[in-house]
């Protein structure tokens, strides 16, 4: 009886130890993968003259921007500025209403003002992020259907 209890204890202990080791390795690989995704799916949009920067961390956006979005030059800067004002206004309203809109989607407000020339690159990436966001998360940030 004593031998079978010892054997059972050793078996349970060894299963526990092996399961812990396997789980640790999986977790570290998973953390590594998540970190790589963050690094590869992080877009920094900056205009150094205005000291303006936006950082977008959304898995899939970089791939979508390169593969699906219209190329740079397709939309005029004034078109994107007008849309961005509408999208930013709606976005910021949703940030202020976490009880009504998912606070995991709308975490931080965006400081984007009409009349400031943020440059083509900032407007292009911001506009395309709003399109991507609306399509991916099934959201409408304005009266327009998000189009590619």
N, C-alpha and C positions, 0 to 999 in steps of 0.2 A: 504494500500500500504506500509506504514511504517512497519507494523508488518511482512509482507511477506519478505521485504528486510532484516529485522533483523533476521528472521528465516533462510533465505537463507545464510546470513553472518555467523550465528551460526553453521549451517550445514557445510558450507565450512570450517570454522575454526576447528570444531571438526574433520572433515575428515583429514584435514592437520595435526592436532596434533596426531591423532591415527596413521596415516601413518608414521609420523616421529618416533614415539615410536617403532613401529613394525620394521622399517628399522634399527634403532639403535641396537635392540636386534639381528636381523639377522646378521648385520655386526660384532658385537662382537663375536657371535657364529662362524661365518665364520673365523674371525681372530684367534680365539682359535683353530679351526680345522686346519688351515694352520700352526699355530705354532706347534701343535702336529705332523703334518706330517713332518715338518722340523726336529723336534727332533727325530722322529722315523726313518726318512729316511736320517739321517746324518751319514756318515761313516767317521771316522777319521782313517787314515793310518799313522802310525808313526814308526820310528826307532830311538829310543832315543839316541843310540850310535852315530849316524850320525847327530842328530838334524834335522831330516827330517820329515815333516808332510804334508799330503795331506788331505784336507777335501772335501768330496763329498756330495753335497746336491742335490739330484735328486729323486723326489717322485717315488717310485717303485723299486729303485735299491736294497735296502736291501732285499725286498721280492724276487726279481729276483735272487739275489745272493744266498739266502738260498734255494729257490725252484727249480731254473733252471740251475744255473751254475754247472760245474763239481766240485766235491768235492776237497778240498785241497789234494795235493799229486798226483792228476791226471796228471798234467803237471809238467815237471821239471822246476827248477828255470832258467836254461839257456835258455830253450825254451821261457819262458815268458819274460826274459830280452831281447832276440832278437826281439820278437814281440813288446815289449814296446818301444824299440828304434825307430822302424819303425813308430809306432802309434804316439809317442810323437813328432817326427820330422814333420810328416804331420800335427798334431794338431797345433804345434807352427807356421807352415807356414800359416795355416788358420787364426790364431789369428792376424797375421800381415797383413791380407788382408780383412778387414771388409767390403770393398765395393764389394767383390766377394763372401764371405762366411758370413752366418748369424752371426752377432756379439752377438746375444743372445745365440747361441750355443757355440761359441768359444770366451769366455770372457777373460780368463787369460792363459798365457803361463805356461808351465810345465818345471821345471828345473830338468831334468833327464839325467844323463850322463853315457855313456858307461864306464865300468871298475870299477864303484863304486858298492859295494855289499850292496844293499838296504835291503836285507833280503827276505825271501820267502813270508812273509805276505804282505809286500808292493807290491812286484811284482804280487802276486796272485790277490789282490784287484784291483790294477791298470789295469792289463790285463783284468780282468772280467768287469771292468767299461767300458773299450774301446769296448768290445764285446757288452755289454748292450747298450751303446750309439749308436753304429752303427746299431743295430737292431731296437731300439726304434725310432731313428730319421732318419732312412733310409739314412745313410751316409756310405761312404767307406773311411777308413783311410789308406788303403794300398792295395797291390795287392791281398790280401787274402780275401776270403769270410768269414765273421764272423761266426764262428761255435761254437756250444755249446757242 
